[in-house]
Structures are given as C-alpha cells and as structure tokens.
Amino acid sequence: MSKGLSLWFAVSSIILMTAATISISHNVLVAIGLGLLTILNIGWGFIIKAKRRRS
C-alpha cells in the first residue's frame, strides 16, 4: 500500500475515533454508529492492503 493511502486510512480512523468519543456524551446511538464505521474503515484498509500485496 502506498504511503499516501496508508496515511489516509490512519488519519480517517483517528478522526472517526475522535468523533465517536466526543459523541458519547451527546448521543449513544451516534457514538455506536461512529464506532462501527471506524471498525469498518480499519477493516477496509486491511482488505485493500491484502489485495495490493497479492497483485
């Protein structure tokens, strides 16, 4: 995976985690949604990394 793409997944995951932690005090359902979105984003990054490694 290129450095730029790795940086994108790292920064976007940090932003999503920060948004989830901030939203815990406001709305729990939004926090759960953002937490799931964070997990999906991290998983998507691993999937792309594996696909690029194979080819």
Backbone bond lengths (Angstrom), bond angles and torsions (degrees), N, CA, C in turn:
res aa  C-N    CA-C-N  psi(-1)  N-CA   C-N-CA  omega(-1)  CA-C   N-CA-C  phi
1 M - - - 1.442 - - 1.527 107.53 -
2 S 1.318 115.77 140.87 1.458 119.14 -178.84 1.530 110.74 -70.90
3 K 1.304 115.08 160.26 1.464 119.72 -178.72 1.524 111.41 -65.30
4 G 1.319 116.37 -36.45 1.457 119.99 179.44 1.519 112.33 -64.66
5 L 1.337 116.09 -42.40 1.460 120.47 178.99 1.529 110.87 -68.45
6 S 1.315 116.91 -38.60 1.467 120.59 176.21 1.524 110.87 -62.52
7 L 1.316 115.41 -42.46 1.464 119.99 178.06 1.519 110.79 -63.17
8 W 1.330 116.79 -40.14 1.466 120.73 179.07 1.530 110.91 -60.14
9 F 1.341 117.44 -47.72 1.458 119.89 -179.51 1.525 111.40 -66.61
10 A 1.311 118.49 -36.62 1.466 120.88 178.78 1.525 110.86 -65.48
11 V 1.320 116.31 -48.14 1.469 120.17 -177.51 1.526 110.96 -68.23
12 S 1.337 117.36 -42.68 1.459 118.94 -179.49 1.529 111.28 -65.63
13 S 1.325 117.38 -35.31 1.463 119.94 177.34 1.524 111.55 -67.43
14 I 1.318 116.63 -40.08 1.468 120.15 178.12 1.524 110.53 -64.63
15 I 1.325 116.77 -41.74 1.469 120.32 179.26 1.527 110.24 -64.09
16 L 1.332 117.54 -43.55 1.467 120.39 179.09 1.532 111.32 -64.93
17 M 1.334 117.44 -41.19 1.472 119.86 177.63 1.522 111.55 -63.83
18 T 1.321 116.66 -40.87 1.463 120.32 178.62 1.518 110.70 -64.21
19 A 1.325 116.65 -43.33 1.465 120.12 178.27 1.523 111.26 -63.05
20 A 1.321 117.21 -37.88 1.471 120.76 178.71 1.520 110.90 -65.97
21 T 1.321 117.37 -42.58 1.466 118.88 -179.72 1.518 111.94 -68.62
22 I 1.318 117.48 -35.92 1.464 120.11 177.88 1.521 110.35 -68.48
23 S 1.332 117.12 -38.45 1.461 119.98 -175.78 1.526 113.13 -76.36
24 I 1.323 118.28 -10.11 1.468 120.27 178.65 1.530 110.82 -58.99
25 S 1.317 116.89 -40.82 1.459 119.52 -177.72 1.527 112.56 -76.32
26 H 1.322 117.50 -16.65 1.460 120.05 -177.88 1.525 112.45 -98.46
27 N 1.323 117.33 -51.54 1.454 120.97 -176.22 1.535 108.41 -150.89
28 V 1.327 115.30 118.52 1.459 120.36 -175.43 1.523 111.48 -68.00
29 L 1.330 117.42 -37.83 1.466 119.43 -178.87 1.528 111.76 -64.94
30 V 1.311 116.98 -38.48 1.462 120.28 176.33 1.524 109.87 -65.70
31 A 1.322 116.89 -39.20 1.458 121.01 178.85 1.529 110.66 -63.47
32 I 1.327 117.49 -41.39 1.459 120.89 178.18 1.527 110.13 -65.22
33 G 1.315 116.67 -42.36 1.460 120.56 177.80 1.515 112.40 -61.54
34 L 1.322 116.43 -43.82 1.460 120.00 178.73 1.532 111.06 -67.64
35 G 1.320 116.91 -34.53 1.460 120.23 176.45 1.522 111.43 -64.07
36 L 1.326 116.40 -43.37 1.463 119.83 176.99 1.521 111.32 -65.29
37 L 1.318 116.52 -39.35 1.456 120.60 177.65 1.531 110.84 -63.65
38 T 1.315 116.65 -36.84 1.464 120.92 177.20 1.527 110.62 -64.00
39 I 1.319 116.44 -45.10 1.465 120.67 179.25 1.530 110.79 -62.67
40 L 1.337 116.46 -42.18 1.465 120.01 177.65 1.526 111.57 -63.87
41 N 1.330 117.24 -38.88 1.461 121.35 179.13 1.531 110.91 -64.32
42 I 1.310 116.68 -43.83 1.464 120.37 178.84 1.530 110.02 -65.58
43 G 1.327 117.37 -42.96 1.456 121.21 178.18 1.516 112.06 -63.03
44 W 1.324 116.88 -40.42 1.460 121.26 178.00 1.527 110.60 -61.96
45 G 1.320 116.37 -38.72 1.461 120.43 176.58 1.516 112.01 -61.63
46 F 1.347 116.92 -42.07 1.464 120.08 177.86 1.523 111.32 -66.98
47 I 1.330 117.26 -37.08 1.463 120.68 178.92 1.524 110.48 -64.13
48 I 1.319 117.02 -45.79 1.460 120.63 179.20 1.527 110.57 -63.27
49 K 1.328 116.49 -39.98 1.466 120.04 178.95 1.530 110.37 -62.04
50 A 1.333 117.33 -43.01 1.466 120.44 -179.71 1.524 111.53 -66.82
51 K 1.326 116.82 -40.14 1.464 119.51 179.51 1.522 111.55 -65.90
52 R 1.323 117.62 -39.58 1.460 120.18 179.55 1.525 111.64 -70.80
53 R 1.325 116.63 -30.30 1.456 120.31 179.34 1.526 110.67 -69.89
54 R 1.332 116.98 -35.57 1.475 121.31 -179.24 1.528 111.98 -69.50
55 S 1.323 116.18 -36.64 1.469 118.07 -175.94 1.507 114.27 -90.99
